[in-house]
Amino acid sequence: MEIENNYDRDKLIVLSLFLSLSFVLLGFPLRLQQHNLKQIFFFDFAALVKESAQMAIVADPGPIDKSVLYDQENHVSSAVWDGQERGVLRCHEHTSMLVQWKLTRKQIELVEKAGFGYLRLIPSFSLDNSLISALTERWRRETNTFHLPVGEMTITLEDVGLILGLAIEGNPVVGPQSNSPSVVCEKLLGKAPEDLNGGMLKLTWLKKCFSKCPEDASTETIERYTRAYILYLVGSTIFSTTTGNKVSIMYLSFFENFEEAGKFAWGAAALSFLYRTLGNASIKSQGTISGSLTLLQCWSYFHLNIGRPKINEDPSGNFPFALRWKGRQSGPRSTSNIVAYRKALDNLTSSDVQWLPYKDIDFAVVPDHIKDNLNLKLARTMLICIDKAERHMPDRCLRQFGSPQPIPQKVKRWEKRIRSGDQGIDLTKDTELKAKGKVHAEVKDLTKDTESETKGKVHAEVKDWLDRKQHIVDGVDDVDESEYMQWYEKITRKFIGQPESLESEFQRTVAAIKEIENIADSVLIDQIDSRDKKLFNEIKNSVHSCLTEIIGEPRKGRRKSAAKRKRSNNSNSRDDTTD
């Protein structure tokens, strides 16, 4: 049997033997496995050696052609390849305290009107920091895609709409506050903290002051408490920052009028924010990541068979789709580390990818305002979140929409001016937009104004979003994907971690086979029937032969050790009988 994937073969062999021994010890007939048992244990060792040797001689992980991944020198993969491990990223998503907010029915109505009714339903997720870190190592901010062995993939507007239940159609989330942070707080919340520094509010202050609205509250008070909740909600999820426990007060102005707030494309803003934080975290000097990490993790669960938990509950009827991964979970998440995930991603094949994860899901549960705009998943446009603008490039990932992938068009570099922290392109400078429903019309007017280079840049990004429906990418069926893969292998980063050397792989395999031999020698087979005993002895002899052929070692020392364990087992059995 030729194993296609060289990922932890020794663990596979040991696990298989343990499973078979368990069948014997538990009384299950071993002959039920007779047709394929040997195939489970013994693979083509020559194929393993050949594959390991090929990996070992890799001198350049790419890219060969640097026209696409032009920022490779600063990417974390360069540091990892040189042996400079940065470890697991610190993941900032502050959702654990959301359950402590007690909303009244009126508050829930206002939250839904503002466009966050479904986001409110998503409980706190246990983040797999190692998986998130390994995915970030393959994110490229030059293309806003994951560069995987199978090609490029990305998180799209479809994903954010279905997983988080946020609107992906609407006005761009752009428009600065005209007043100082303290004035905005006093006006919209009725109070302001004394330590309001840098336009950032502490989440702890919001929870302390507004987590439970008084039962006899006036309409104004209810609205203030609801604004505080929404600010806490977005600040702990889609707009969480690497500052730790703070949220920008910039978002508060958007919640002055709840009905107008519901007209914004919050899903597009959330995706823009996540693209930016992924890009920042992919730089080798960074050690933290923020944004909607629940979206990132659920996207991975839907699309990649790596670290995916098993769900013991029927998820049918749940919306948003993030709820399908929340329940009694089991799987390798708790024991996997970043090196294991990195190795799994380095060896990813098409069989590990679910290109169309939503095709068999009942869309009757999807609200119309999201379902009717899912064509925007194919919009090549600009995603905007106040001071951040990031490109949405579905033309690079057409297999996620059921179309073959051609060579995509050349990436246009776009300026990412960083003012402070994770700030980027300033879409708000020199504008007078208000967050009261006039944004769409005012933005159109602003696009005509080219008085300065800065304003011209700002308006170009906003206009790109306004014209989104004119830039829907059409898939072409008559495409030779082999040409794409030949091109892709030249422009991508093939590996993140250093391939394991032939000698190291060989030593691991030998150690695993030795352990199998020791286990097999120590098993008591006196009480199993003759047919099972015969088959078990054949397996044991095959293990011994395999080890002898590989390293030619005598087994006397191991036989003594096995015999010693047998005597110990016999002694324990007698003790159990006398108790």
Phi, psi and omega in degrees: 000126180264117180281126182285326187248126182272019183279110175053052178297322181300321179294324179297317182294312180300316180299319181296318179294316177304318180299315181293318178297324178296322177302317181293309185294332179270001174091007179279139181297121180293335183293345176296337180261007194300326187286335185229006186296315180295327179295330179295321188274324193243117179252174180285099184296327178298322178295321178298315180298317180297315182294318179296320180296320178298318179293324186291333184272001179294116182260331184230112181283356180096176000282147175285314175261115186265019181289337180262303181269068186285347183255026184304323183302327182266355184283148182300332181298330177296318180292317181298318181297327180275007177085013181260082181287132176262352178081195183279138179293148170279118186262121184255101170214116195255064188262352189295333184267359182299328182292344181277354176277129180250106184262143174277169180299321178296320178297317180299320178298318180292322178297317179294320180296325181283350176102014184239020182297321180280322177300325179298332184282344184280117181283176179293130179262148171276108185285138174267089186300326180292318178296315179299319180295317180293321177295320180297327178296339180255003176277137178238121182284348175291331183237353186054046178218161169275129175264104185248163179303334182271355184127188181275144173221159179206170173268126187248176176298328175299316182297314183291326178292317183278324184280320183256343180074025179265151180293132179253000177237142179146192180290148176291141180281083182216143180140112184280160173281140183271345182253169178290157180306319182294323179294318179298317179298312181300320183289315189262339179247345180086355179198166179218144179287155180288329184261044179279095184245137176065021180070023181243132177258139176285132178297326180296324178293318179299315182293319181297321187268336191227011187286343178221112182283136178301145183296325182261027185292148176285169179300318179298318179294317178301318180294322178295316179295326180288320176300318179298320179295313181297320178298318177295319182299309182288329180287340179258355182233267190290335180241030177294147185240166179281001177288346178109270190239042183225159177226144179288137180285353180304326185285340187298323182298333180290344184257013178298316177244114187294322180294319178291326178300326181288356180267358181271152177274077183293331177294319177295321179295318179298321180289321175300316180297317181292318176305315182295316182290326175297316179299316178297316183289342179280352177280138189296339181275354184265150180228008182226161175212148180219200186087191182280085179287338172297318176299314180299313183292317179293323175302315179297316179301319181290324191257332187237135179272058179223121180069012184283125179281160174264138181254130183267006182241153176284114185273002185301139178087357182275130171217138002289167188292346175302330181295341180289344178253009179250118182170203177282105186255145173221154181151190187275006189301321188286339184251347181283146177240175186296326179294319179295316178295319179300317180294320178297318179290325177296333182252017181299136175238170181299331179291344178270358185248134172254098187291325183237073188289343185259000190294333182259008181271141180289112183277004177295337181276350182277127180297149186300322184293342174265313182301321184286350182241016182292347175295343178292350175299338181256012180277121174273099190213186177253130177264132189237135174221087179054274184253016180232136174226123183230143182282135174257112189236072180293341179296346178271353186222046188293339178294338175288352179239015175087010180247149176293155186260115171273175173293122184286166179290161184299140179283129174271126178291136176236141185293137177234087181280124182258114180278311178194147180058237181253028178289156182221221181304129183273104180270358188252345185297135177064021177247165182231036182287148175242155181264052184230039173088350180264006186301313187300312181292319183293323179297319179301319179294321183294332182292344179277345186267119180234041185293333180221161179296322180296311181294326177297320179295313180302312186292327179297320181292317180293318180298326179301319178290320181297331181263017188304322184286349177271357183235044175280125183282132177259129176283151179240128183284327184276073183229134176266102184291342178296327177293321177297315183293324177296319177292316185298319181297339179275330186258353186259173172263112189288316184232150173261306179270155177295131176300143180291137183292158179301318182295317180295317179298319180297314181295322178297318181294317179298317180298321180294317181293323176299318179295320177300316181298316180297318179296315181298320180293334186270352184282133176276125183241013185296330188259007176265157186289167190296322182293317178292322180297319180297314180294319180297319178295325176297318179297315182297318179294325178294321176298314179300316181295319180299315181293320181295320181293327183282312187238350176065024181277142170290160186250016185299312182299319181289327178297318178299316180297319180294319179296322178297318178294325178297315179299321178296319179295319179297319179296318179296324180295318179295321179298320180295326182291324183281341182291000000 
